[in-house]
Amino acid sequence: MLVHVNLLNTDGFKVEGTIPESVLSYLKTEFGSSNVKIEEDLVDPFDTEWFKETSSRLTPGSNLKFYRKQNRMTQQELAERLGTTKQAVCAMEHDSRPISKRTAKILAGLFATSPARFI
């Protein structure tokens, strides 16, 4: 078992191993239940059905469109930043034109993310 205790203005601390209920109770009383997180109660999002279904639908083009819209850019504005045409951006967003490694690196810089999102 792993317990995380989060406190204001600190990095918090962790208690690992077999943790007696009395220690858990003390931590919750002393620091507040909302500041004590028991790791076995948490779910790894990568193991959920939602993630598996969603990730299977994600493509480099859908990621490009998401990041472009998230940054309130038009296809024309993005095309100008990439030194290409609006039609090329549209084709990349619809996965009918692959995104090159060079372009993926530029996109990663523009959107502060990993180039892997676009490959």
Secondary structure, DSSP 8 states (H G I E B T S, - for coil): -EEEE--TTS--EEEESS--HHHHHHHHHHH-GGGEEEGGGS--GGGSHHHHHHHHH--HHHHHHHHHHHTT--HHHHHHHHTS-HHHHHHHHTTSS---HHHHHHHHHHHTS-GGGG-
